[in-house]
Amino acid sequence: MPPIIEVTRLSKTYRLGERVSYHALRDSFTHLLRHPLKTLFNPRPADDLWALRDISFAVQPGEVMGIIGPNGAGKSTLLKILSRITLPTSGRAVLRGRIASLLEVGTGFHQELTGRENIYLNGAILGMTKKEISRKFAQIVEFSGVKPFLDTPVKHYSSGMRVRLAFAVAAHLDPEILLIDEVLAVGDAEFQKKCLHKMEDIVKDSRRTILFVSHNLPAVVQLCARSIYLEGGRIKAIGSTPEVVNRYTTKYISQGKVALAVVSGRRGSGSLRLKSLAIRNQNNQSEIHSLDRLLITAELDKSLTSQQHLRLVLGFYDPLGVGLFRLDTGSLSAAKLKGKKVFISTGILNLTPVECWVNYSLFIDGILTDHAKKAARFSLLPTGQESETTNHQFATTIIDHQVISYGQS
């Protein structure tokens, strides 16, 4: 059976700093006749940007493939080419099946129309027939949670309500090929959870082939068997999702030690500050899973004096700012702290896979000397062994912990 998606040496370039006007075929011939040498030997200026360059891969029917990489890597450009929104500069892409794209949730909503009317309008834009929309109408409304406002013009909706309705329409598409670009970062925490569960249901449908672009690495690991890592418009890695994600996080995400000198917005007296913060699993590795224990190393910029006492508080939050758990060392005396490092070990996290941000507050003799929000981040990756007792982040979780030793400077 041939691949359902087959991409061969696909490239896309954009011309920087120049507005390219539309012109007729005769204009191209005229330019060629007037400037033959320039056209033949210098067809492009040196400031062209290659958003994609020589991309080749294949996706089998029913496969779910993730696409990860930093901003500007070419992920969205790739999906726009596959969606026939933009044309490639060179190469080709063959898609053997009906396509639907979730590239920008909410595109096509009309502010003067009601929610009911926009469901039909947005569904039509996404490729659904009126009969399909009518058949799924009740499910779309229930999923969105905007039933009381269904006959109200969308211009009176909050931004969150518009996004919920838009995703609800998109989530009920029934294509053979589904292209998804960052649609799980919508709505509040509970709606994001609902979106993830809906995505899991879509993934279980073996008739669907999915390309899933996201910065939510736990979701990519949870949903995709294989992944592509793009950087600078080129494929840096392709293969098993855990291996590809590990290669990406090793380079781009502070899965481990972060130097705090670069962190902005720090508060406190500044008489003593944290120099670095390192967060790893119980085996001292940077790849952290949702059922792991943590080893946390906090390094001070200088040693305490003999009479001083230190207290360090760490808060862990999801990307929406919902508290996950909090660690407090309590008062640590300078007599025990012989160096500049404090080591903390935790109990099993037992959290659902999520991106974690870390805030910290450092107190010396009860006075706040250093505080920063979002000082570090790491991903809690799924293990596949999460149970119903796993905490789903509806409230801050209590995590057992202890200061296990005092390090040397």
BELTA-V45634 format. One record per residue. N is the residue number from 1. RES is the residue in one small letter. PHI is phi in whole degrees, 0 to 359 (999 if undefined). PSI is psi in degrees with one decimal (999 if undefined). D_FIRST is the distance of its C-alpha to the first C-alpha in Angstrom with 2 decimals. Layout:
N,RES,PHI,PSI,D_FIRST
N,RES,PHI,PSI,D_FIRST
This chain:
1,m,999,129.1,0.00
2,p,290,156.9,3.84
3,p,299,145.7,6.63
4,i,282,-26.8,8.68
5,i,233,124.3,11.68
6,e,227,112.0,12.21
7,v,248,127.8,15.92
8,t,231,113.6,17.60
9,r,47,47.9,21.34
10,l,281,131.8,22.27
11,s,222,149.4,26.05
12,k,216,127.7,28.56
13,t,237,145.3,32.34
14,y,240,144.2,35.23
15,r,269,120.8,38.78
16,l,276,141.1,41.30
17,g,70,17.3,44.73
18,e,218,129.3,44.33
19,r,273,116.7,43.82
20,v,266,116.6,41.69
21,s,276,158.2,42.83
22,y,280,140.5,40.84
23,h,216,162.4,41.90
24,a,277,169.6,41.34
25,l,298,-36.4,39.83
26,r,297,-30.4,43.43
27,d,293,-37.0,44.19
28,s,295,-42.1,41.49
29,f,294,-40.4,43.01
30,t,299,-44.0,46.48
31,h,296,-38.5,45.62
32,l,295,-39.8,44.12
33,l,289,-36.6,47.31
34,r,281,-33.0,49.66
35,h,229,63.8,47.96
36,p,295,-42.9,45.99
37,l,291,-42.0,46.47
38,k,297,-39.5,45.74
39,t,291,-39.5,42.53
40,l,281,-40.3,41.33
41,f,256,-13.1,42.51
42,n,219,64.0,42.58
43,p,289,-21.5,39.93
44,r,225,141.3,39.66
45,p,290,164.2,42.37
46,a,288,-14.5,42.34
47,d,263,26.4,41.96
48,d,289,144.0,38.37
49,l,252,122.5,36.23
50,w,270,101.4,32.67
51,a,289,-32.9,30.94
52,l,222,145.2,27.63
53,r,214,113.9,27.36
54,d,55,52.6,24.44
55,i,273,126.6,21.91
56,s,222,129.9,18.44
57,f,192,167.5,15.69
58,a,224,145.4,12.10
59,v,235,130.1,11.32
60,q,275,155.3,8.42
61,p,303,134.8,8.61
62,g,83,0.1,11.92
63,e,274,146.1,13.19
64,v,247,113.7,16.83
65,m,244,130.1,17.93
66,g,270,151.5,21.64
67,i,230,117.7,23.39
68,i,235,167.7,26.97
69,g,151,166.8,29.79
70,p,289,168.4,33.34
71,n,301,137.3,34.49
72,g,85,8.7,33.86
73,a,282,-19.2,30.85
74,g,110,9.1,28.68
75,k,296,-52.1,26.69
76,s,292,-35.3,27.79
77,t,299,-42.1,27.55
78,l,300,-46.3,23.86
79,l,293,-34.6,23.25
80,k,293,-34.9,25.57
81,i,292,-44.7,23.67
82,l,295,-28.7,20.34
83,s,277,-2.6,22.42
84,r,68,24.0,23.84
85,i,280,-37.3,27.28
86,t,227,156.8,28.02
87,l,264,146.5,26.86
88,p,285,157.2,25.95
89,t,284,-38.4,28.47
90,s,205,169.8,25.94
91,g,84,-176.0,22.28
92,r,212,157.3,19.43
93,a,225,123.9,17.07
94,v,249,123.6,14.10
95,l,239,122.6,13.39
96,r,252,75.0,11.14
97,g,163,169.2,13.26
98,r,288,132.9,16.91
99,i,248,143.0,18.66
100,a,225,143.9,21.82
101,s,236,133.1,23.89
102,l,246,75.9,26.61
103,l,265,-42.3,28.19
104,e,222,100.3,31.87
105,v,300,128.6,32.88
106,g,99,-6.5,35.56
107,t,299,129.6,34.93
108,g,100,-4.3,36.29
109,f,292,139.0,38.85
110,h,253,122.7,42.11
111,q,296,-28.5,45.18
112,e,275,-15.4,47.34
113,l,274,157.1,44.96
114,t,284,169.9,44.95
115,g,300,-40.9,42.25
116,r,300,-47.3,41.37
117,e,293,-35.2,41.08
118,n,289,-27.5,39.06
119,i,299,-45.2,36.45
120,y,291,-40.4,35.80
121,l,295,-49.4,36.10
122,n,293,-37.8,33.83
123,g,298,-39.8,31.23
124,a,294,-40.7,31.24
125,i,298,-36.4,30.90
126,l,278,-0.4,27.82
127,g,102,9.0,26.21
128,m,271,146.1,27.33
129,t,278,162.8,29.13
130,k,299,-36.5,32.68
131,k,296,-41.8,31.73
132,e,297,-45.1,29.17
133,i,297,-43.4,31.84
134,s,297,-39.4,34.50
135,r,294,-33.9,32.46
136,k,258,5.6,31.86
137,f,303,-48.3,35.25
138,a,298,-40.1,37.04
139,q,295,-40.5,34.35
140,i,297,-46.2,34.37
141,v,296,-43.5,38.18
142,e,297,-41.7,38.40
143,f,295,-39.3,35.97
144,s,288,-30.7,37.86
145,g,75,20.4,41.27
146,v,247,22.7,43.06
147,k,307,-43.5,44.00
148,p,298,-18.7,47.76
149,f,248,16.7,47.19
150,l,298,-33.6,44.68
151,d,258,20.6,47.17
152,t,260,138.1,48.54
153,p,304,141.1,47.67
154,v,298,-24.1,45.17
155,k,297,-19.4,47.78
156,h,267,-2.0,49.71
157,y,283,151.8,46.81
158,s,287,164.4,46.83
159,s,298,-36.9,44.08
160,g,295,-39.0,42.62
161,m,294,-40.5,42.59
162,r,297,-42.5,40.80
163,v,294,-40.6,38.08
164,r,298,-43.9,37.72
165,l,293,-41.3,37.40
166,a,297,-44.5,34.90
167,f,293,-37.0,32.60
168,a,301,-40.9,33.00
169,v,295,-49.7,31.71
170,a,296,-35.0,28.75
171,a,290,-14.6,27.85
172,h,255,19.7,27.42
173,l,292,155.3,24.75
174,d,226,60.5,21.76
175,p,266,173.9,18.95
176,e,276,-31.5,15.19
177,i,236,126.3,15.84
178,l,239,122.6,19.22
179,l,253,121.9,21.07
180,i,234,128.6,24.15
181,d,233,103.5,27.08
182,e,51,52.8,29.99
183,v,258,-1.0,30.46
184,l,270,-1.8,31.63
185,a,261,41.6,34.91
186,v,242,150.2,36.44
187,g,72,-169.3,39.41
188,d,276,-177.7,41.55
189,a,299,-42.5,40.70
190,e,292,-38.1,40.22
191,f,290,-34.8,37.97
192,q,298,-38.7,35.82
193,k,297,-42.1,35.46
194,k,297,-40.6,34.44
195,c,298,-42.5,31.86
196,l,296,-41.5,30.37
197,h,296,-38.1,30.23
198,k,295,-40.4,28.53
199,m,297,-39.1,25.91
200,e,298,-39.6,25.42
201,d,296,-40.6,24.92
202,i,295,-41.5,22.30
203,v,297,-34.3,20.44
204,k,290,-16.3,20.55
205,d,282,104.1,18.64
206,s,294,-9.8,15.09
207,r,279,-15.2,14.10
208,r,265,138.2,15.36
209,t,249,130.1,14.10
210,i,231,133.8,17.35
211,l,251,121.4,18.96
212,f,239,109.9,22.44
213,v,263,128.5,25.35
214,s,197,151.0,28.52
215,h,268,-4.5,31.62
216,n,277,88.9,31.82
217,l,297,-40.0,30.57
218,p,302,-39.2,31.11
219,a,294,-39.3,28.89
220,v,298,-45.4,26.11
221,v,296,-38.8,26.44
222,q,289,-33.6,26.59
223,l,259,-26.9,23.56
224,c,246,131.7,21.07
225,a,282,-40.8,19.45
226,r,239,155.7,18.81
227,s,215,160.1,20.98
228,i,242,134.1,21.94
229,y,253,112.7,25.65
230,l,259,142.4,26.87
231,e,208,126.4,30.37
232,g,61,29.6,32.08
233,g,81,4.3,28.97
234,r,238,155.4,27.17
235,i,279,119.0,24.75
236,k,267,-28.5,27.04
237,a,201,146.6,24.71
238,i,213,133.5,21.14
239,g,156,-149.6,20.15
240,s,303,131.9,21.52
241,t,303,-48.0,23.43
242,p,304,-40.0,26.76
243,e,291,-41.8,26.86
244,v,292,-43.1,26.08
245,v,297,-40.3,28.60
246,n,297,-39.9,31.16
247,r,295,-39.6,30.96
248,y,291,-47.6,31.46
249,t,294,-31.3,34.30
250,t,300,-34.0,36.03
251,k,268,-39.5,36.60
252,y,251,-24.0,37.02
253,i,244,137.1,38.18
254,s,285,63.9,41.45
255,q,282,75.8,40.01
256,g,148,-120.2,43.29
257,k,268,135.0,46.39
258,v,233,129.3,47.44
259,a,281,121.3,50.60
260,l,279,-6.6,52.54
261,a,298,-25.4,54.61
262,v,270,-5.6,51.94
263,v,283,128.5,51.84
264,s,266,165.9,53.69
265,g,73,23.7,55.81
266,r,284,141.5,57.43
267,r,238,173.2,60.62
268,g,115,171.1,63.52
269,s,293,-26.6,66.69
270,g,81,4.0,64.84
271,s,295,-27.4,67.39
272,l,209,132.3,64.58
273,r,230,164.8,60.86
274,l,280,137.5,57.56
275,k,269,-39.2,56.30
276,s,205,161.4,52.77
277,l,222,127.1,50.63
278,a,237,132.0,47.94
279,i,231,118.2,45.63
280,r,223,175.5,43.55
281,n,274,-179.0,42.44
282,q,296,-17.7,44.61
283,n,262,14.3,43.28
284,n,62,35.8,44.29
285,q,248,153.3,40.70
286,s,282,-21.9,39.53
287,e,280,113.5,36.38
288,i,247,128.9,37.81
289,h,253,163.9,36.21
290,s,293,-18.3,37.51
291,l,252,14.9,39.21
292,d,279,169.4,40.80
293,r,259,156.6,44.45
294,l,254,145.8,45.61
295,l,244,117.0,47.90
296,i,245,128.8,49.64
297,t,241,119.6,51.91
298,a,249,123.5,54.28
299,e,251,130.1,56.34
300,l,275,158.1,59.62
301,d,279,-16.0,60.95
302,k,201,164.1,64.26
303,s,283,154.3,65.99
304,l,287,154.6,68.02
305,t,283,168.2,71.78
306,s,298,-27.2,73.47
307,q,259,-1.9,74.30
308,q,276,154.9,71.11
309,h,236,140.5,68.51
310,l,246,143.6,64.85
311,r,222,129.7,62.48
312,l,239,128.0,58.80
313,v,242,127.9,56.76
314,l,242,128.7,52.97
315,g,245,133.9,51.06
316,f,246,128.8,47.29
317,y,226,154.8,45.63
318,d,276,174.7,42.26
319,p,299,-19.8,41.36
320,l,271,-1.0,43.26
321,g,89,8.2,46.38
322,v,284,128.2,46.26
323,g,293,130.1,48.05
324,l,264,-56.5,46.04
325,f,200,168.1,48.78
326,r,221,138.1,51.98
327,l,238,136.7,53.67
328,d,225,117.1,57.41
329,t,288,-17.9,59.04
330,g,72,-172.8,62.50
331,s,281,125.7,65.46
332,l,244,125.3,65.13
333,s,278,153.1,68.36
334,a,294,-27.4,68.84
335,a,298,-35.8,70.48
336,k,275,-30.6,67.19
337,l,275,91.8,65.06
338,k,273,-10.5,66.02
339,g,230,-150.8,63.33
340,k,246,8.5,61.19
341,k,238,142.2,58.10
342,v,240,130.5,57.47
343,f,251,132.7,54.69
344,i,234,132.8,53.36
345,s,246,145.0,51.06
346,t,246,167.2,49.58
347,g,284,-175.8,48.53
348,i,296,132.5,44.93
349,l,292,-46.1,43.71
350,n,55,47.3,41.75
351,l,246,158.0,40.37
352,t,289,152.8,37.11
353,p,303,133.2,34.93
354,v,195,156.6,36.57
355,e,280,131.1,37.79
356,c,248,133.3,41.45
357,w,250,147.0,44.29
358,v,240,123.7,47.56
359,n,257,152.6,51.09
360,y,218,154.7,54.11
361,s,223,128.2,57.89
362,l,246,125.6,60.34
363,f,243,136.9,63.91
364,i,241,117.1,66.88
365,d,53,40.7,69.87
366,g,82,-2.7,68.47
367,i,257,130.6,68.06
368,l,291,116.9,64.66
369,t,252,-20.9,64.23
370,d,203,130.2,60.52
371,h,211,138.6,57.88
372,a,209,144.4,54.48
373,k,259,146.3,51.63
374,k,51,48.1,47.99
375,a,286,-27.6,49.16
376,a,210,161.8,45.94
377,r,215,154.1,42.47
378,f,203,163.3,39.80
379,s,255,132.3,36.66
380,l,269,108.7,36.68
381,l,272,148.8,33.17
382,p,289,151.3,31.83
383,t,255,-17.7,32.07
384,g,85,-1.1,30.14
385,q,245,12.0,33.46
386,e,297,140.5,35.16
387,s,245,-179.2,37.05
388,e,293,-19.6,38.82
389,t,277,-4.6,41.92
390,t,299,135.5,40.31
391,n,290,129.0,42.41
392,h,258,24.7,40.68
393,q,61,36.1,43.10
394,f,278,-14.8,45.23
395,a,203,164.4,48.29
396,t,298,134.8,49.38
397,t,262,144.2,48.72
398,i,271,121.7,51.34
399,i,246,123.9,50.11
400,d,296,142.4,52.41
401,h,202,164.0,53.34
402,q,206,151.5,56.05
403,v,279,113.0,57.41
404,i,270,-25.3,56.76
405,s,193,170.7,58.69
406,y,242,122.8,60.39
407,g,273,163.9,59.11
408,q,272,156.5,61.16
409,s,288,999,61.30
